[in-house]
Amino acid sequence: MPVITNIADLKRLHASRVPRMFYDYAESGSWTEQTFRENTSDFDQIRLRQRVAVDMTGRSTATQMIGQDVAMPVALAPVGLTGMQHADGEIKAARAAEAFGVPYTLSTMSINSIEDVAEATTKPFWFQLYTMKDTDYVSRLIQRAKDAKCSALVITLDLQILGQRHKDLKNGLSAPPKLTAKTLANLATKWTWGLGMLRAQRREFGNIVGHVDGISDASSLGAWTAEQFDPSLDWDKIAKLKEEWGGKVILKGILDAEDAKMALKVGADAIIVSNHGGRQLDGALSSIRALPSILEAVGDQVEVHLDSGIRSGQDVLKAVAMGAKGTYIGRAYIYGLGAMGQAGVTEALNVIHKELDTTMALCGEVNVANLGRQNLLVPQDFEGRWQD
Ligand SMILES: Cc1cc2nc3c(=O)[nH]c(=O)nc-3n(C[C@H](O)[C@H](O)[C@H](O)COP(=O)(O)O)c2cc1C
């Protein structure tokens, strides 16, 4: 096994082992990719305060997210087509998360189905819901997540319509890949991936195929989204979904204080400050820059989580010290999965945990619960001074 020292090592392996179409699908943002880039570069602007001569024994990164014990304040974000990055990718990621003691969130647009993941794990995972025009199908999905004993419903609000990622169009992204000359030429260099896929439990959207009729092309993410996603989703519909679910609800994709207040009104248990990893509204603020205004608006009334741009334990520490109660990683674990399957996801979690623990210690803290603004140097005007 190659020596892995950071998430960038896993990303390099991912690029070399997974077909270009799926690597590009993960490693891109919408349009100019400004928000995608700033999600990471804005984390770099925040610096850490080094403290010394503090007893660093007995450190703990353990905490809670929505009342659930977690080994560190990091969950695995919902990622569509995870099972195309590695055979049975959702099962492998969920198992790695379970063994590590962090939550796994299964996407609606997964390859392994809700039932596949439930069967392969022993603890409850979270289910991410995209809302569709077909309300019967949505109700059936919610019921399936209940039957699988999912312990939270993560409703994604920032993808009523799909942002454009140029590479996905140029690559003809689909699951399974369509065998064009270009795809075949690339697949010929990814034998291990291909052999794994031949043995995979599934190669199509497991929550969709066989559960819904009348789809013209269920293999194409773009076609499915345009035809089926509900562009009329509003706060009333969100309140109804919450009622239908009846358990813990996390609202994902909040980037504005006014929307955070609406999320509070519908009774969300947590919100995720997120711009979908820079894949939707290009030109939107990075999540870490949007976080302070949202915390100011609702931080004392609802649990505020954050994703988009986290590539290290230092980033996790910065988000938590700014006031987030939890974070999510998307690409950071997908790189690991593409690189080495389940072991790679575990490796990504190990890397981030070690970085978080060491950074915390060198900042003079022994417990994640004590992290706060005292540990950070935040540039003046970090949030930006924008005209009204
Ligand atoms: C390849 C990919 C697929 C994604 N699919 C979904 C999805 O199906 N549902 C969803 O709510 N978010 C999805 N997201 C967004 C992630 O849940 C998360 O918000 C994002 O990855 C965080 O940014 P990061 O990748 O920089 O950590 C996806 C992200 C990526 C990279």
The ligand as an SDF file (V2000), in Angstrom:
LIG
                    3D

 31 33  0  0  0  0  0  0  0  0999 V2000
  -19.4100   14.0330   -6.9200 C   0  0  0  0  0  0  0  0  0  0  0  0
  -20.3800   14.7150   -5.9950 C   0  0  0  0  0  0  0  0  0  0  0  0
  -21.7060   14.3070   -5.9820 C   0  0  0  0  0  0  0  0  0  0  0  0
  -22.6000   14.9090   -5.0960 C   0  0  0  0  0  0  0  0  0  0  0  0
  -23.8890   14.4410   -5.0160 N   0  0  0  0  0  0  0  0  0  0  0  0
  -24.7350   14.9480   -4.0870 C   0  0  0  0  0  0  0  0  0  0  0  0
  -26.0170   14.3960   -3.8930 C   0  0  0  0  0  0  0  0  0  0  0  0
  -26.4020   13.4290   -4.5410 O   0  0  0  0  0  0  0  0  0  0  0  0
  -26.8230   14.9700   -2.9570 N   0  0  0  0  0  0  0  0  0  0  0  0
  -26.4190   16.0520   -2.2190 C   0  0  0  0  0  0  0  0  0  0  0  0
  -27.1890   16.5370   -1.3830 O   0  0  0  0  0  0  0  0  0  0  0  0
  -25.1840   16.5590   -2.3610 N   0  0  0  0  0  0  0  0  0  0  0  0
  -24.3310   16.0420   -3.2560 C   0  0  0  0  0  0  0  0  0  0  0  0
  -23.0690   16.5490   -3.3760 N   0  0  0  0  0  0  0  0  0  0  0  0
  -22.6350   17.6240   -2.4830 C   0  0  0  0  0  0  0  0  0  0  0  0
  -22.0250   17.0450   -1.2100 C   0  0  0  0  0  0  0  0  0  0  0  0
  -23.0130   16.4760   -0.4000 O   0  0  0  0  0  0  0  0  0  0  0  0
  -21.3160   18.1370   -0.3920 C   0  0  0  0  0  0  0  0  0  0  0  0
  -22.1920   19.2190   -0.1990 O   0  0  0  0  0  0  0  0  0  0  0  0
  -20.0330   18.6130   -1.0590 C   0  0  0  0  0  0  0  0  0  0  0  0
  -19.3350   17.5520   -1.6290 O   0  0  0  0  0  0  0  0  0  0  0  0
  -19.1530   19.3090   -0.0410 C   0  0  0  0  0  0  0  0  0  0  0  0
  -18.0260   19.8390   -0.6420 O   0  0  0  0  0  0  0  0  0  0  0  0
  -16.5970   19.1000   -0.6900 P   0  0  0  0  0  0  0  0  0  0  0  0
  -16.6880   18.0760   -1.7550 O   0  0  0  0  0  0  0  0  0  0  0  0
  -15.6870   20.2180   -1.0320 O   0  0  0  0  0  0  0  0  0  0  0  0
  -16.3570   18.4880    0.6720 O   0  0  0  0  0  0  0  0  0  0  0  0
  -22.1600   15.9600   -4.2500 C   0  0  0  0  0  0  0  0  0  0  0  0
  -20.8210   16.3530   -4.2850 C   0  0  0  0  0  0  0  0  0  0  0  0
  -19.9300   15.7360   -5.1420 C   0  0  0  0  0  0  0  0  0  0  0  0
  -18.4840   16.1620   -5.1230 C   0  0  0  0  0  0  0  0  0  0  0  0
  1  2  1  0
  2  3  1  0
  2 30  2  0
  3  4  2  0
  4  5  1  0
  4 28  1  0
  5  6  2  0
  6  7  1  0
  6 13  1  0
  7  8  2  0
  7  9  1  0
  9 10  1  0
 10 11  2  0
 10 12  1  0
 12 13  2  0
 13 14  1  0
 14 15  1  0
 14 28  1  0
 15 16  1  0
 16 17  1  0
 16 18  1  0
 18 19  1  0
 18 20  1  0
 20 21  1  0
 20 22  1  0
 22 23  1  0
 23 24  1  0
 24 25  2  0
 24 26  1  0
 24 27  1  0
 28 29  2  0
 29 30  1  0
 30 31  1  0
M  END
$$$$
